[in-house]
Amino acid sequence: MVADLAIYTVVHQPRRLKLPAQPIPRGASIEDIVHCLFDERMNERYFRKVAQYSYYPAAQMFLDLVRQGLHLSIGFSVSFLRQAAAWDPTLLGLFRELVAEENVELIGVEPYHSFLFFIDMPAFVMRMQDMADELEGIFGKRPVVTDTTEMCMSAQLYNALDTAGFRGALLDGRPWVMGWRETTHLYRYGDETPYTVPIEEKRSRSKRQSRLLTEPVLPRSPYLLTRHLDLSDDVGYRFSNRNWPGYPLYADTYADWIANTWGDLVMLGWDFETFGEHHRVDSGIFEFMRALPGELARRNISTYTASGLMERHSEHAHELPLPVHPTTWAGSGGMEFFLGNSAQQNILQLMCHVYGLARLTENPDLIDVAMWLTQSDNLHLIQWYGRSGPEAEVSAYFTPREWWDLGPNGVIHEQQQVYLNALYAMEPYLPVRTVRRSRSKTTVKAVRREPALVGSHATAR
């Protein structure tokens, strides 16, 4: 029976698009392009709302619990942190206070909560390394375990995170990934055993490879800690559902469920907004969490951070084959949640086009804008298109209410137009066009001077 438990929660706010799409004048500055693409007024409004109902009370709750002995792992998107720094430094200070606690581990999260790894895996590796640097600068702790975006994981993502130098990663324990395996053990994906026929290695690596590879290379490939789907969703999604057979859920009952789970360990994973936003204060969610540590202790269940759990069970890690197509904790666990309808597929293609054009400009500010436009939220928020059922309801819940005035088809059309406007606005920044414009100016100046010269010669005669 399980005696070791890790609790993980992630804090994120998207940088929402401005709908209806705003026309962008040809030759607009990068600052003006950004202003036309993103709705910062809406972002601030939603940020402050969630901060009031969730971030402040939940951060204080977890601060109290970790000071009483609870171990917690917490991740932050840089998207959220930049909003907090701009709009509520006091809240950012409260999260700093929480992360500074000895019992708290900082988990590295894909900085913009984006799907950059679909488009440019080497760039994703470098962004994850940059993210670790940025989080260390903000919190004074460097993450060694990572969650990607929406807990996505695949063989390719694992290899990228291994290249980036992370010691461990989190993934969702979906049956189609786990197969006959239980989520209650520690895993690893990798093959470090010598091959029968040695692979020829070049003595010197290319510049690109040397930029990606973290030195020194860790002696072991990253550990994989799998989220327990059912136990996590009992709190994350079902806690306030009056039609759920387990309603109302009490801390002692939940602790019993954890204690009676077969295996070595359990990892619970929740959105931070679960506390106060998804389940409001009158649902009893805060009382439930404050009572849980005592109930766990009565059943001899100890809490650990993610890396603490990995270290504790490192000698008994099992091999877990990973799929080519990523698993995720969203929806039914596959990428169809983000790519299951024609509108989402079209937006992903536009993400690729915008990012590719931004790379051609070689302008770091435009590349950064393009990365913002690869946020997974821009696909999450239109999952409902052409669909019905619980997953569509979740997607519709997160879609800004202001957008619904456009109607379903209007939302899709205007979102696509945002990406098209971004494409056209970036074109003047292409180096080849910059050179041609410069030559054209030189030619025009020469032509303008020529009539004056002719006139002076005529006068001289």
N, C-alpha and C positions, 0 to 999 in steps of 0.2 A: 504494500500500500504506500501511497505517496506521503513523504514527510518533508519534501523540499519544494518551495514555491517561489516563483519570481513574478512580480507585478510590473508590467510595462504600460506606459501611457504616452501618447504623442500629442503635441500641441501644434496646430496649424490653422492659418487663415489664408485663403486664396487672395490673389490680386485680380479682382474681377474686371472683366472687359466692360467697356462703355457701350451700351446699347440704347437706342439705335446707333449704328456705326457712324462715326464722325468723319466727314470728308477731310483729307489731309492735303493742303496745298502742295503743288509740285515745288520741290526745293525747300521744304520746311526744315527747320532745325531739328536736331534729334530731341531736344527738350519739347518742342511742339508735337512731334510725332508721338512721344510718350504720353503727353497730355490728351491727345486724341484717342489713344488706344485703351487707356485704363481709367476706370471710374474711381478715383481716390476718395471722392465724397461718399460714395456708397460704401467703399471699403472701410472708411473710418466709422461710419454709422453702424455697420454690422460689428466691427471690432469692439466698439464701446458697449454695444448691447450684450455681446457674449462675455465681455470682461465683467460686467455688472452681475450677471446671473451665474456665470461659471468660473471664469479665471480667478477672480479674487477669492470667492469662498472656497473653491476647490484647492487652490494653492495653499491657503491657510490651513485647510483640513489636512492635506498631505504633510505640511510642515509640522503640524502637531503630531501626526502619526509617526513620522520618521524619528522625531525626538523622543518618542516613546518606545522605539526599537524596530519599527517597520523598515524593511529595505525596499527601495523603489528605484526603478529604471525609468528615465523620462527622456523623450526626444523632442526637439524643436525644429520646425522648418525655419530657415533663414527668412522666408517670406513673413512668418509671424514675428520674428525678432525685430525685423526692420520696421514693421508697423508699430510694435510696442515701443521701440526707441523713439519713433516720431510722435506718437499720440498718447503714450502713457508710460513715461519713464519710471513712475512709482511701481507699476505692475511689473515691469522688467526687473526692478530692484527686488521685488518679492520673489520672483522666480530665481534670481541670482542667490538669494538667501536660501531658498530650498535646495538648489543644486550644490551649494557649498557644504551641505550636511554630509557627514561621513557615510551615512547609510544610503546616499543617493548616487546613482551612476548616470552620467550623461551619455545618451545614445546618439550616434550620428545619423541624421536624416538627410535625404536628398534635399539640397538647399532650397530649391524653388518648388519642391513637391511635383517635379516635372517628369515627363517621359523622354528626357534627353537620351536615355540609354537605348531607345528605339531608333534613334537617328544617328548618333555619333558616340560609339562606346568609348573610344580613347578620350574624347572630351568629357564624358561622364566620369571616367577614372580621375581625371585631373580636377574636376569639380568636386568630387567627393574628398579628395585630398585638401583642396582649398577650404571646403566646409569644415573639416577637422581643425584647420588652422584658425578659422574665424570663430568657431565655438570655443576653442581654447582661449582666444583673446577676450571673449565676452564673459566666460564663466570661470576661467582659470583651471579647467579640467579638459583633457583631451579625450575625445571618444575613441574607444578601441573596438567597440561593437556597433554595428550599424543596422538600421532599418532603411530601406530604400524609399520608394514611393508606394503608398498603399500596401506596404509589406510585400511588394513584388519580389519574386525570386525565380531564377532559372539557372541552368548550367552556365550560360553565358554571363549572367549577372554575378554569379558566384565567382567565376574566374576574374571578372573585372574587380570585384571587391577584394579578392586575394591579391591581385596586382596592386591595388591601392594601399595594401598593408593593414587591413583590418583583421583582428584576431577572431572575430565572431560576427554572425549575422542572424537576423530573425526572419522567419517565414511562417506563413499560415499553414496549419496542419490539415490540409484538405485530403479527403480519402483518395481522390484520384492521383494525388502526388505520393501519399504515404503508402498506398497499396495495403499490404498486410501488416505494415509496421505501425506502432503506436506513437502518438505525439509525446508520450511521457518518457522519452529517452533522449539523450544527447546524440547528435549526428555530425557527420562531416562528409563532404563530397570532394574527392580528389584522388590522385594516383601518384604517390611519390615513390613507389617501389621501382627498382631498376628494371629496365626492359631487357628481354632476351637479346634483342639487337639494339645496341646503344644508339641513341639519337645524336647525330653530329651537331655539335654546338660551336657557333662562331665565337672567337675569343673577344671580339669587340662588338658591342651592340650598336644599333643605329641611334642617332640622336633622339628620335621619337621614342624608341623603346626605353632608353635611359631616362627620359623625362617621366615616363609612366611608372617605372618600377621603383618601389620603395626600398631603400637600403637602410639597414641590412634586411635581407629577406628573412621572414619569420620561419622558424624551424618546422612549423606545422601549418597546414592549410586551415582556413577558418572553421570554427565550430558552428553548427547550426542548431539554434534553439527554436523549437516549433510551438506556435501558439495553440493552446487547447481550444478548439473551435466552440464546442458546446458550452463549456464552463465560462468562456469569455462572453459569448453571446447571451448567456442567461442574465448577465448584468448589463452588457453593452446595449442590447436591443430589446430584451424581453422584460426587463425589470418592472416597468410601469404598464405593461400590457395586461389589462384586466381579463382578457380572454385566454391568457396563457394558463395552462393547468398548474404551473408552479407559482402563480400569483396568490397572495403576496409572498415574496421571497424574504426570509429572515436570515440573519448572519449565521445562526447556529445550524440551520438547514444547509446553507451553502458550504459552510466549513465541513459538514458531514460529507457532502458530495465530493469535496476535494480529498478528504482523508480516505474515502472509500474507492478512490480512483486507482486502478492498477498501474504500477510503473515506478520509475525512479524520481520523477519530477513533474511539475506542472508549471507552464508559463501562461499567465493571463495577459491579454493585450486589449487595451481600450483606447478609444479617442478620449482625450482629456475633457472634451466638451460633453462627454457622457454625464458628467457631474454638474448638474444645474442647467444645462441647455437641452440635451436630448431627454434627460429625466429631470424635471423641475424639482425644486427644493421640497415642494409639498408631496412628492412621490415617496419620500423617506430615504432617498439614495444616500444622503449625507449621514443620517443616523445608522444606516446599514454599514457604511464603510468604517465609521468610528467604532462600531461594535465588532467588526470582523477580526482584527488582530487578536483580541482576547479569546474569541472562539477558536481561532487557529491554534493559539498557544495551548488551550485546553486539550487539543487533539494531537499535541506534540508535532505540529507542523511549523517549521522554521522558514522564514523568508530570507531571500538572498537577492542580490543584484544579478543582472544577466551574466556579467562576466564572472561573478562569484559562483553562480550555478555551473557555468562552463568549467571553471577551474576545479570545482568539487567533483565533477563527474568526468573529467577529461580522460581518465584511464579506461573508461568504459564507453567511449564514443563509438557509435556504429556508422557504417557507410549508408548513405542515402542517395540513390540515383535521383538526379534532378531533371525535370523536363526541359525541352527546348523552348516551349512556349511558357511564359511566366505564369506562376500562380499568384494570387492576390487575396487579401482579406476582404475585398469588396464583393458584394453580390454573392453569386454562387461559386466564386473562387477562381474564375478564369478571366482572360482578357476580353471575353465577350461583353462583360459589363461596360467596358470602355469603348469597344469597337464593334458592338453587336448590331448597330443600325447604320443605314447609309449616311446619315448626317454626321455621325461620329467618324466614320471612315473618311469622309470628305475633309473634315477638320484635321485629321491626322495628316492627310496628304498636304494640306495647306501649311501645317506646322513644318513639314519637311521642306516645302518650297521656300518659306520665309527664312528658315534657319540656313538653308543652302545659299540663298542670296546674301544673307548677312555675312556668311563666311567669305563670300566672294568680295564683299566690300573691304574686308580685312579691318573693319572698324570695330574695336572692342566694345564700344557703347551700343552699336547696332546688334552685335552678337549677343550682348547681354539682354537687349530687348527681345530678340528672337528666342532666347532661353526662357524668358518670362512667358512668352506665348506658347511654350510647350507644356505649361502647367496641366497636370492631369485633371484638374478641376474643370477645365474647359470641355473635356469629354464627359466627365462625371455629370455635369449639370444638364446634359442633353440626353442622358441614358433613356429617359422616359419617352423619347420621340418614337411614335409608332408602336408603343408597348403599353402593357398594363401589368398589374400585379405588385407584390411587395417591393421588388427592386426598383420599379418605376416610381413608386410612391416615395421611396427614400431619395431618389434623384430629384423628384419634383419638390420635395421638402427643402432641399438645399438650393434650388434655383431661386435667385432673387425675385421677390414678389413684384418688384417694379417691372421686371421683364415680361410678366404675363399680359400686360396691356398690349403688347405687340401680337399676341396670339401665338400658338405653337409654331406655325409655319414662319411667322415673322421673326421669332426668336432665332430659328435656324438660319434664315436668310441674312439677318443682320449680323449674326456671329460670323458667318462665312465672309461677309463684306468687310468685317474688321481685318481679317487676314489678307484679303485682297488689297485693301487700302494700305496695309503695312508693306506689302510687296511693292506697290507702285511708289510709295514714299521712299523706299530704300534704293530704288534704281538710280537716282541721281548721284548716289554716293559710290557707285562702282568706279574703281580707278580708271578704267578705260574711258568712261564718260567724262570724268574729271579732266583727263588729259585732252580730250577732244574739245571740251569747252574752253580750256586754256588756250588751245591753238586757234579756236574760232575767234576769241577775243583779240589775239595778236593779229589775225588776218583782218578783222574789222577795223582795228586801229590803223593798219597800213593802208587800207582802202580809203579811209577817211582823210588821211594825210595827202594822198596822191593828187586830188583835184587842186589843192592849194599849190602844189609844186608846179603843176601844168600852167596854172594861172600866172604864176610869177615868171615862168619862162616866156609866156606870150607877151607879158608886159615889157620884158627886157628887149624883145625884138622891136 
